[in-house]
Amino acid sequence: MSFDGYGECFVETGNMRADSAVGDFYAEPVPNVAVRQPSIAEHFAKVLFDEAVAASLVLNDALMNPTRRGDERWRRHPCV
């Protein structure tokens, strides 16, 4: 699977503001990216996105490696 260059990312700008860049980052001769105005709403969207990603990584780790944390109740879980 190859990356076609299209994507989006958040850019933290300070003062509880962020913006997002969306577009083709590999376009030639220059990237074709639209950048929104920094806003508090974008900042909180970034925070929620970061929290969701972190939570999914922690949950995935807990499900894939249930006994690594040394918590005995995972060993008795019927799905493990």
N, C-alpha and C positions, 0 to 999 in steps of 0.2 A: 504494500500500500504506500503510495507516495503522497506527499503534501502538495496541494495545488497552489498554495500561497494565500488562499482566502481564509480570513479569520477575524477575530475581534479580541480586544484586550482593554482592560481598564487601566487608566493612568491616574494615579493619585497626584493631586496638584497642591495639597495643603489646605489649611483652614476648613477642614471637613468637607472638602470638595474633590470631586474626581470627574474625569471625562472618559469617554470610550472611543476607541478607534476601530472602525469596521471597514473591511475591504480586502483587496488583493495586494498583499504585502510584497509579492514577487513580480508585480506587473513591470513591464519594460516600456519605456526607458526609466520610469520612476514608479514607485508604489502608487496605487490608486486607492487611497484611504480617506474616508470621511471621519472627521473628528468633531464630536459634539462639544458644546459649551460646558465648561466645568459647572457642576451643580451639587447641591447637598443630596438630591435624589440619587444621582449617579454614585456618590460616595456610599450611600446606604445600600444601593444595588451591589456595589463591589463588596461591601462587608457581608451581605447575605450570601453572595456567590462564594466568597472565601470560606464562610462557615459551612455551607453546604458541601463544598469540596472536602474540607477537613473532616466533617462528620462522615462522609462516605468512605474516606480513606481509613478512618478509625474503625468503622463498622466492618468494612471489608477485611481489615487486618484481624479483627476479633473473630470473624466467621472463618477465615482461612487458617488462623493460628490460635485456636481456642485455648490451648493449654500453655501457650508460651508465657502468659501473664501469671501463671501459677495459681489461678483461681479455680478451686476444686469444683465449684458449681457448674463450670463449663463442661467438665468431664461427665457430669450426670445429665447433661442436656440431651434430649432424644434425637435432636438433629445432628449431633456430632458423631 
